[in-house]
Amino acid sequence: MTFTLTQTAATETPAPPADVLDADFYGFQTLLTDAEQRALSEIREFLETEVRPFADDHWDRAESPRHLVPRIAELGLYGNAFDETRTFENSNVFRGWVAMEISRADPSTATFIGVHSGLAMTSIAVGGSNEQRAEWLPVLARGEQIACFGLTEPGHGSDTAKGLETTAERRTRADGTDEWVLNGAKRWIGNGAFADLVVIWARDVADEQVKGFLVRTPTPGFTATKIERKQSLRTVENADIVLQDVVVPEADRLQRIEGFRDLAVVLRLTRAQVAWQALGVAVGAYECAIAYAKARVQFGKPIASFQLVQQKLAEALSNITACIGMCVRVSQLQDAGEQQDHHSAMAKAFVSARVRETVALCREICGGNGVQLGGQEQLGIPAGYGIARYFADAEAVYTFEGTYDMNSLIVGRAITGIPAFV
């Protein structure tokens, strides 16, 4: 994602750190430049006024806030603009803070952006030809079309590298041009219920290599059905996708993808951002718990004055602080070009596990009111600060972009040199 950073004029007094979060106990945000901090402050204002207050309602109705698409584009939040060396325009540390802020306001909105801008646009940026990048990246960055990422299948999630069943068969038309015929099914595809473009991953029947294809959703044989009755990230409109003899021209095959190793590059780049997103869930829950603890009076005083409540808050903040440190470091490794698969895997596994612990502690602080969707307006806690949404959403974040177990095994392979999942 890109964001226009306004540099401080030489005659201006440098601004102090902008709105450093209470949850940033060690002041990691001060590692950002003044311009980045001002940009982050503007993004935070948008999230606090236009996203968080309405997040519970959209979550309850299981509907994506599509009216926000143009506004998000104006802020450059799905920019993922690569230059010709395939590097991000903004630092990965800054992009990580942005992902955290969005998830802090609403994990579902962060997931929507992460699928569109992270997985789909990164696939095109990394695997697309110059022509494909020129055709699609500007359109997607402006939010004029919405994209999604079709990898997971009904029978395959963790084992997609070897078990991918969706097939792609190459054939030559009468005019001499080549095309591909796709057959298969995909499941849990975020944004899939309303996307205009799907990056479909399929196995070439000729050479058994995984390849990527840009599939326009109106293409005959393509169907997407919204998955109903979800209990986590309800605002994200996931879909079951069926591909039945879907014809894709050779020009819409991702030209730089020649096997799962190339796809793994995309996953490596996005998995660290998912760790930041998971962190945002914990920060949002922590803020709910603090607001509730200060407002909720029992035995004649706020429960924030009780020792056990303070102990839970201290444990939650310690988890968050450790997670920020890990997220910052893995993003620094990305910026330095030194990131490896196991770095991202460790961050995603560790952070999502600590987030699970943290949201549980925070929900416990809120007692019986912690199961209610929405704010505790009678206590002066505004809508959007209800803990239940964060508690539920943490479960999906714990699982997607590689389960805790699989990411742990990637780290284990780096430690021992022995793969345990083949």
Secondary structure, 3 states (H helix, E strand, C coil): CCCCCCCCCCCCCCCCCCCCCCCCCCCHHHHCCHHHHHHHHHHHHHHHHHHHHHHHHHHHHCCCCHHHHHHHHHCCCCCCCECCCCCECCCHHHHHHHHHHHHHHCHHHHHHHHHHHHHHHHHHHHHCCHHHHHHHHHHHHCCCCCEEEECCECCECCCHHHHCCCEEEEEECCCCCEEEEEEEEEEEECCCCCCCEEEEEEEECCCCCEEEEEEECCCCCEEEEECCCCCCCCCCCCEEEEEEEEEEEHHHECCCCCCHHHHHHHHHHHHHHHHHHHHHHHHHHHHHHHHHHHHCEECCEEHHHCHHHHHHHHHHHHHHHHHHHHHHHHHHHHHCCCCCHHHHHHHHHHHHHHHHHHHHHHHHHCHHHHHCCCCCHHHCCCCCCCHHHHHHHHHHHHHCCCCHHHHHHHHHHHHHCCCCCC
